[in-house]
Amino acid sequence: MPKTPLHPSPPPLEANDVAIVGGGTVVWFVGFLVLLPFQHTLSEHGHGSWPWICLSGGLLGLIGLWYCRARRAAIQRDRAAAEVGPGEE
């Protein structure tokens, strides 16, 4: 069996993490608002925790937004420092 030549790995794809996490966070909060009026009916059928699960997802999404924004800022700082180069500050 012939060996295939190895190629270098492509660079990682850049995605807009803040928009992705923000969209998911909005969906969790909308789910909470949609389910909240039906809390009594959901509780009668054994699903009373659903609105609170959605609220938890939205709150965790806010933490995720904070993290993604901090990560993006750190990446930009590292790129700016790499462009300046060591000792050129």
C-alpha positions as CSV (number, residue, x, y, z in Angstrom):
1,M,0.0,0.0,0.0
2,P,1.6,3.3,-1.1
3,K,2.1,6.0,1.6
4,T,0.4,9.3,1.1
5,P,2.5,12.4,1.7
6,L,1.8,14.3,4.9
7,H,0.6,17.8,4.5
8,P,0.7,20.5,7.1
9,S,-2.4,21.1,9.1
10,P,-4.5,24.1,7.9
11,P,-4.8,26.9,10.3
12,P,-7.9,26.8,12.6
13,L,-11.0,28.4,11.3
14,E,-12.0,31.7,12.9
15,A,-15.6,32.0,14.0
16,N,-17.5,34.8,15.6
17,D,-17.8,33.1,19.0
18,V,-19.6,36.0,20.6
19,A,-22.4,35.9,18.0
20,I,-22.8,32.2,18.3
21,V,-22.9,32.2,22.1
22,G,-25.1,35.3,22.1
23,G,-27.6,33.6,19.8
24,G,-27.8,30.6,22.0
25,T,-28.2,32.7,25.1
26,V,-31.1,34.6,23.4
27,V,-32.7,31.3,22.5
28,W,-32.5,30.1,26.2
29,F,-34.0,33.3,27.5
30,V,-36.8,33.2,24.9
31,G,-37.5,29.6,25.9
32,F,-37.8,30.7,29.5
33,L,-40.2,33.5,28.6
34,V,-42.3,31.2,26.4
35,L,-42.6,28.5,29.0
36,L,-43.1,30.7,32.1
37,P,-46.9,31.3,31.5
38,F,-47.4,27.5,31.3
39,Q,-45.6,26.8,34.5
40,H,-48.7,25.4,36.2
41,T,-49.6,23.1,33.3
42,L,-46.0,21.9,33.0
43,S,-45.9,21.2,36.7
44,E,-49.1,19.1,36.5
45,H,-47.4,16.9,33.9
46,G,-44.1,16.6,35.7
47,H,-42.2,19.1,33.6
48,G,-42.2,22.1,36.0
49,S,-38.4,22.4,35.9
50,W,-38.3,23.3,32.1
51,P,-38.6,27.1,32.5
52,W,-35.9,27.1,35.2
53,I,-33.6,25.0,33.0
54,C,-34.1,27.6,30.3
55,L,-33.3,30.4,32.7
56,S,-30.2,28.5,33.9
57,G,-29.1,28.1,30.2
58,G,-29.5,31.8,29.6
59,L,-27.6,32.8,32.7
60,L,-24.8,30.4,31.8
61,G,-24.8,31.9,28.4
62,L,-24.1,35.3,29.9
63,I,-21.0,33.8,31.5
64,G,-20.1,32.3,28.2
65,L,-20.5,35.7,26.5
66,W,-18.1,37.3,29.1
67,Y,-15.6,34.5,28.5
68,C,-15.7,34.8,24.7
69,R,-15.3,38.5,24.8
70,A,-12.3,38.2,27.2
71,R,-10.8,35.5,25.0
72,R,-11.2,37.6,21.8
73,A,-9.6,40.6,23.5
74,A,-6.7,38.4,24.7
75,I,-6.2,37.1,21.1
76,Q,-6.2,40.6,19.7
77,R,-3.6,41.7,22.3
78,D,-1.4,38.8,21.5
79,R,-1.6,39.5,17.7
80,A,-0.8,43.2,18.3
81,A,2.2,42.3,20.5
82,A,3.4,39.9,17.8
83,E,3.2,42.6,15.1
84,V,5.2,45.0,17.2
85,G,7.8,42.4,18.0
86,P,10.0,42.0,21.0
87,G,11.8,45.1,22.2
88,E,10.1,47.5,19.7
89,E,7.5,48.8,22.2
